Amino acid sequence: KLLFGKKYTLKDNEAYCIPCYDQLFSNICEECKQTIGCDSKDLSYKDRHWHEGCFKCAKCNHSLVEKPFAAKDEVLLCTECYSNENSSKCFQCKKTIMPGSRKIEFKGNEWHETCFVCQSCQQPIGTDPLITRDNKNYCVPCFEKQFALRCNSCEKVITTGGMTYHDQPWHKDCFLCTGCKKKLFGESFVSRDDNPYCQDCFADLYAQRCEACNKPITALGSPQYISFQDRQWHSDCFKCGKCNISLVGQGFLTHQDTI
């Protein structure tokens, strides 16, 4: 057909009237399924084509022309809708954690970096050490200030190596003999007036002494002892002063200080 006085277009230096060009070369719009004519702007993405007015977010219907977008299951979404559909939610504020923003992952949950804060001081914890108590997160200084046990001796926080004595917490290295300051953890000791003593110090300071050998009567040796007129003997030392026979369970007489 003659093109004189009519609209036409060129392709490979060949002239075509508009209806023939659209029929032969134009693409079909993915949205409206109509031909994208040569007088319309053709927007393409991965071999798919749209009219300029049809290139919209499938969820909010806002235009995607000259805007960032993402595709999911061949559906186009604006970045905000895509984030709402696919991005994780902050465990604290419940808002979307936008792609590319910093986030904290802890125990299977995710937070905005600014939302992951200490329960006490409300300061961001970031990647610093933390302690969880009753499903609440605390920075180490706040946790120690509020909850950590403090040694009854040095009053410093007990993090490792603790023990209890009279329901009070102690560092193992701080639990010392009241007399000689020897470490008592793992050792036998005796308590007097709520103070711990090693066996030697307790014997030197408080234990009764045997009338025969003059050694302390303590639980380290035989726990049995003989007492007579405010005098004490080890059971093994309670013997006749003349023949050396044991008097334990026997009748005896005294002559001055001798039995």
Secondary structure, 3 states (H helix, E strand, C coil): CCCCCCCEEEECCEEEEHHHHHHHHCCECCCCCCECCCCCCEEEECCEEEEHHHCECCCCCCECCCCCEEEECCEEEEHHHHHHHHCCECCCCCCECCCCCCEEEECCEEEECCCCECCCCCCECCCCCEEEECCEEEEHHHHHHHCCCECCCCCCECCCCEEEECCEEEEHHHCECCCCCCECCCCCEEEECCEEEEHHHHHHHCCCECCCCCCECCCCCCCCEEEECCEEEEHHHCECCCCCCECCCCCCCCECCEC
